[in-house]
Structure formats: structure tokens, C-alpha cells
Amino acid sequence: MKRSIVIIGAGISGLSAAFRLNKLRTQAGIELDITVIEKADYLGGTIRTEYRGGFVIEAGPDCFFTEKPYAGILVNEMGISDRLIGTNNKNQGTYVLWHNKLHKLPEGVVLMIPTRFTPFATSTLFSLPGKIRMGMELFIPKRSDGIDESLSEFTVRRFGREALDRIAEPLVAGVHAGDPETMSVKSSFPRFVDMEQKYGSLIRGMINARRAKKKHIPVKNLSMFMTMKKGLKEIVDTLRQQSRGVNFKTCVRAATIEHSGNAYRVILSDGGRIGADGIIIATPAYAAANIISSMSKDLSDLLLSIPYVSTATVSLAYNKRGFTHPLKGFGFVVPRKEKRHIMAATWTSSKFSYRSPEDTVLIRCFLGGAANQDMVFKHDKEIIGLVRSDLKDIMGISVEPVLALVYRWDRAMPQYTIGHEPRVKTIEQMTAGLGNIQLCGSAYHGIGISDCINSGNTAAQNVLKAIYE
Ligand SMILES: Cc1cc2nc3c(=O)[nH]c(=O)nc-3n(C[C@H](O)[C@H](O)[C@H](O)COP(=O)(O)OP(=O)(O)OC[C@H]3O[C@@H](n4cnc5c(N)ncnc54)[C@H](O)[C@@H]3O)c2cc1C
């Protein structure tokens, strides 16, 4: 009997699930209909690359982190690893704005963990007492009560206040757009909690991990951040192309699910209905809550309790002529205490090749997040004006940009607040009670692209197993 699986949401999580299901059905010679429902008019969700006048503009994420292997493995599996690019080594370096001046983040610092002595000891970013306090991390006893600490408590306990204010908070804001006071360290950075338990010190743990790090991703010229020559859209487009036979429906929303026994029906916003033996919901948690509310109000409420923040990116391009800043580095992050509009800026044309025409440069600013939600919803003109005024103060850029683009991401970043882990466990138990429905995506086990790919793979395997076992 031919079976049917519906995937709701075509961000990287849903697309990975569709690709994996398609592979599994081909390998097993199973007759299976796979349908992907996407409310937007494009695939990729938060991954969105635009091509304008020779510029490659990333509206959402601009790279994936190779600390987790899943994105690299997928790229390799799809046969497009020759398209991968790493960061430009000659421009290495990230800066932190502190007291209105850009200080280089010492080489070897991973989030708040220093791993190399000399660059750290000579850094202008920290005071001498701050450096001594951070170094004392080696001797701080590990916590053994298993409490879910906030990132802020964890960082201050192990490394002191300067480490939080000057690096952990701004670097985390630049990735999670989150508030370290409420973020669960266990859910957002489980590796750090594991390192504390295993090595008694994050510095010791990180040095060990670095030594042990073999190139676990089958990719040439591996760097910590990687992307594709023409942007992350290449991954999205290839997933689509290599999911032959999968039925993609865009511009239509999954409204709700009806079920009777093991048979489900996905009801669409255009009145359409699709029968399914299994469903993967790869939307943000609040959208999953709406879809599932007719089946379980309690589950829906729990899904709604995962908070989200909104962010925006602003890409600004300039002619090199008249542009005086050397852009020697990957960009900078801005601690909250500096009271600026932007959280971070990437010097895109320095960080990655193939991003801008020869005689131009490209900068991308990140704003909004837990501390500055209102910024996201101002008019484009106002946002661009505020961003330009920050860049003028910080980098001395006063020339007119040749291109200025604003992209808003309304509630696109889930926040793993304290209690996230047990919350997700309960969500998964309750979902299992609904039969063959799987949740995947950035809301649950990691917001990075690699985590999302992994969650899509797992959901695909689970939904298929439930039908055929
Ligand atoms: C500005 C920004 C920068 C980022 N930078 C990075 C980075 O550099 N590196 C990194 O690894 N990660 C980064 N992230 C995080 C990462 O991009 C996301 O966590 C990841 O792409 C989320 O993928 P997803 O498929 O889980 O969700 P989404 O991309 O949100 O996809 C969910 C999809 O579901 C659809 N949908 C919702 N409701 C319905 C419905 N009822 N019916 C049908 N479809 C529906 C949506 O339209 C969307 O397409 C960034 C995120 C943002 C916002």
C-alpha cells in the first residue's frame, strides 16, 4: 500500500527531512508520497540569499559552524563540497567595541574561553584583574548539583564579570540575539557544561578538544565558519533539486490536522486536504502550536511557551574609492553596555570571497534581539540612518552606501531559556502521544544550521520507522 508523509515548513529543517525521506524511500524501494507544505513563496525559511548588482547578500544566516558536522556531511553527500568556501585566513580577527573603541578579540578565545596565553595576556580588551580572574577558571571547582544555570551566572561563576560583559554577552547576542540572564547554558551551550563536568575547567577542556579535533568533516580547507560560493541558497537549491519526486507546495499554510486512529489529514489554508500516515512539523514552535491545537491544547500551550525574538540584518555596500576603513578582520560585536543600535557587524567582503564586485566592499549589521526588539520594526529609512550613524562613530564611515537593504526576521530566533531541556522533553513525550507526528527545527535541540539539518534527518528516520515497524 502506498503511504504518504507530509512535511510542514520548508526551512532547512523541513528540506533536510524531505531530502532524507526521499533517500530512504529510494534505498528501501518503498512506495511513498512525500509532500512539503510551505506558506512562503520561496524555500529555505530563514536561509535567504539575494543577488543584486554583483553582490551576494545573505538576508539571514551567512555561514554554518563546523563544530557540529551535519551541514558539512550533507554538503558532501549532495556532491557540492567543491562549492564550499571558508573564511579568508588573511583577514582573521574579530573585534569587540569597548568604551567606544574596537579591541581585537585575542586569538584562541572561544566564546569566553581563552586557550592561548600570549594573545590573551597582551590583549587590550581586558583589565589586568579581569585577566587574572579569567585565568583562575582553571582552579574554580565544578558545580555538581546539576542546576540549569543562566549563561550569565555560569560565565560570572567560572570567568568573572569582565568575561561576561566584554565577550560572552556580545558574542552570544551576535549569534542567538539572546539575553544571557535568561538563557539556559545547558540548552544553549551543552558542550560547556559537559566540559566543566569532564575536565573540571573549560580552559582545560577546550585545549584538549582542540588537540583532539581531527577533521571530522570530510571537507577540504575546513574553517570554523563555512558557506557556499554563491551563498547558502546553494544548499537550499540543491536539496530541492535532489529531492526528485517530492511534491513541493508553496504559498499555502498548514492550518490544522485532523486525525482518526493512525490516519491524519492536513488541512490547508486554501481549503485543500492531504491524507498522511505520518507528519513532520518543521515550523517555529508557535506555528506548530497553532497547527496542533485541535489535537492537544496542553501541547499547544507548551509549544507557545518557547519564547522567540525578532532580529534584522542591514547590508550596506560601498565603493572602495573614498572608503577609508581597512576592514582588516571579520567584523565586530557590540556589548549591551555600549548602548548602540547594532549588536554586531560583519565585514562580509573581508570575511568571505565572492561576495562583492572588485571595486566595492560589503558590510552587514545585525540588530534587534532580546535587548532591542523595537529597532526591528522601524521604517527602513530610519533603521538605515541609525545603523549608518553607529558605523560613522565606530568605524568612521561617512560616505554614502551604493546599496542599503534591510531584512526583518519576525520571531525567527527561539530562545532556550532556563528550563528549556525539561520543557522540550515534555513536548516530545506529549507529541509521541499523538501518534506518528514528529517535531523538528530550531526550537528544540539547537538553532544552528547544522543542528537543524540533524533534527530534520532524525524526524525523517523516526516518521518512517513508525510506519514500517
Ligand atoms: C538573522 C539570522 C541570522 C542567522 N545566522 C546564522 C548563521 O550564520 N549560522 C547558523 O548556523 N544559523 C544562523 N541562524 C539560525 C538559523 O538560520 C535558523 O535557526 C535555521 O535556519 C532555522 O531553520 P528551520 O527550518 O528550523 O526554521 P525556519 O527557517 O524558520 O523555517 C520554518 C519554515 O516554516 C514555514 N511555516 C511556518 N508556519 C507554517 C505553516 N503553518 N504552514 C506551512 N509553512 C509554515 C515558514 O515560512 C518557514 O519557511 C540565523 C538566524 C537568523 C534569523
The ligand as an SDF file (V2000), in Angstrom:
LIG
                    3D

 53 58  0  0  0  0  0  0  0  0999 V2000
   19.1760   36.8260   11.0070 C   0  0  0  0  0  0  0  0  0  0  0  0
   19.5970   35.4180   11.3340 C   0  0  0  0  0  0  0  0  0  0  0  0
   20.9310   35.0540   11.1950 C   0  0  0  0  0  0  0  0  0  0  0  0
   21.3230   33.7440   11.4800 C   0  0  0  0  0  0  0  0  0  0  0  0
   22.6420   33.3960   11.2900 N   0  0  0  0  0  0  0  0  0  0  0  0
   23.0070   32.0930   11.4120 C   0  0  0  0  0  0  0  0  0  0  0  0
   24.3020   31.6710   10.9760 C   0  0  0  0  0  0  0  0  0  0  0  0
   25.1030   32.4570   10.4750 O   0  0  0  0  0  0  0  0  0  0  0  0
   24.6150   30.3450   11.0970 N   0  0  0  0  0  0  0  0  0  0  0  0
   23.7190   29.4170   11.6070 C   0  0  0  0  0  0  0  0  0  0  0  0
   24.0550   28.2250   11.6910 O   0  0  0  0  0  0  0  0  0  0  0  0
   22.4710   29.7990   11.9910 N   0  0  0  0  0  0  0  0  0  0  0  0
   22.0930   31.0910   11.8960 C   0  0  0  0  0  0  0  0  0  0  0  0
   20.8080   31.4730   12.2090 N   0  0  0  0  0  0  0  0  0  0  0  0
   19.8720   30.4470   12.6990 C   0  0  0  0  0  0  0  0  0  0  0  0
   19.3740   29.5480   11.5630 C   0  0  0  0  0  0  0  0  0  0  0  0
   19.3430   30.2580   10.3540 O   0  0  0  0  0  0  0  0  0  0  0  0
   17.9690   29.0470   11.8400 C   0  0  0  0  0  0  0  0  0  0  0  0
   17.8860   28.5420   13.1520 O   0  0  0  0  0  0  0  0  0  0  0  0
   17.5380   27.9600   10.8720 C   0  0  0  0  0  0  0  0  0  0  0  0
   17.7170   28.3790    9.5380 O   0  0  0  0  0  0  0  0  0  0  0  0
   16.0860   27.6050   11.1540 C   0  0  0  0  0  0  0  0  0  0  0  0
   15.6410   26.6490   10.2310 O   0  0  0  0  0  0  0  0  0  0  0  0
   14.2290   25.9400   10.3980 P   0  0  0  0  0  0  0  0  0  0  0  0
   13.9920   25.1440    9.1870 O   0  0  0  0  0  0  0  0  0  0  0  0
   14.1970   25.1960   11.6990 O   0  0  0  0  0  0  0  0  0  0  0  0
   13.1830   27.1290   10.5650 O   0  0  0  0  0  0  0  0  0  0  0  0
   12.7730   28.2730    9.5340 P   0  0  0  0  0  0  0  0  0  0  0  0
   13.9020   28.6550    8.6910 O   0  0  0  0  0  0  0  0  0  0  0  0
   12.1040   29.2940   10.3730 O   0  0  0  0  0  0  0  0  0  0  0  0
   11.7020   27.5480    8.6020 O   0  0  0  0  0  0  0  0  0  0  0  0
   10.3940   27.2790    9.0120 C   0  0  0  0  0  0  0  0  0  0  0  0
    9.5030   27.3720    7.7920 C   0  0  0  0  0  0  0  0  0  0  0  0
    8.1730   27.0210    8.1700 O   0  0  0  0  0  0  0  0  0  0  0  0
    7.2930   27.8430    7.4140 C   0  0  0  0  0  0  0  0  0  0  0  0
    5.9760   27.8390    8.0790 N   0  0  0  0  0  0  0  0  0  0  0  0
    5.6380   28.4000    9.2640 C   0  0  0  0  0  0  0  0  0  0  0  0
    4.3370   28.1470    9.5470 N   0  0  0  0  0  0  0  0  0  0  0  0
    3.8620   27.3930    8.5330 C   0  0  0  0  0  0  0  0  0  0  0  0
    2.5940   26.7970    8.2610 C   0  0  0  0  0  0  0  0  0  0  0  0
    1.5490   26.9030    9.1130 N   0  0  0  0  0  0  0  0  0  0  0  0
    2.4380   26.1010    7.1010 N   0  0  0  0  0  0  0  0  0  0  0  0
    3.4820   25.9770    6.2240 C   0  0  0  0  0  0  0  0  0  0  0  0
    4.7040   26.5230    6.4310 N   0  0  0  0  0  0  0  0  0  0  0  0
    4.8970   27.2020    7.5860 C   0  0  0  0  0  0  0  0  0  0  0  0
    7.9930   29.1910    7.3900 C   0  0  0  0  0  0  0  0  0  0  0  0
    7.5010   30.0090    6.3450 O   0  0  0  0  0  0  0  0  0  0  0  0
    9.4490   28.7620    7.1960 C   0  0  0  0  0  0  0  0  0  0  0  0
    9.7920   28.6980    5.8310 O   0  0  0  0  0  0  0  0  0  0  0  0
   20.3680   32.7770   11.9400 C   0  0  0  0  0  0  0  0  0  0  0  0
   19.0310   33.1540   12.0880 C   0  0  0  0  0  0  0  0  0  0  0  0
   18.6390   34.4540   11.7910 C   0  0  0  0  0  0  0  0  0  0  0  0
   17.1870   34.8310   11.9380 C   0  0  0  0  0  0  0  0  0  0  0  0
  1  2  1  0
  2  3  1  0
  2 52  2  0
  3  4  2  0
  4  5  1  0
  4 50  1  0
  5  6  2  0
  6  7  1  0
  6 13  1  0
  7  8  2  0
  7  9  1  0
  9 10  1  0
 10 11  2  0
 10 12  1  0
 12 13  2  0
 13 14  1  0
 14 15  1  0
 14 50  1  0
 15 16  1  0
 16 17  1  0
 16 18  1  0
 18 19  1  0
 18 20  1  0
 20 21  1  0
 20 22  1  0
 22 23  1  0
 23 24  1  0
 24 25  2  0
 24 26  1  0
 24 27  1  0
 27 28  1  0
 28 29  2  0
 28 30  1  0
 28 31  1  0
 31 32  1  0
 32 33  1  0
 33 34  1  0
 33 48  1  0
 34 35  1  0
 35 36  1  0
 35 46  1  0
 36 37  1  0
 36 45  1  0
 37 38  2  0
 38 39  1  0
 39 40  1  0
 39 45  2  0
 40 41  1  0
 40 42  2  0
 42 43  1  0
 43 44  2  0
 44 45  1  0
 46 47  1  0
 46 48  1  0
 48 49  1  0
 50 51  2  0
 51 52  1  0
 52 53  1  0
M  END
$$$$
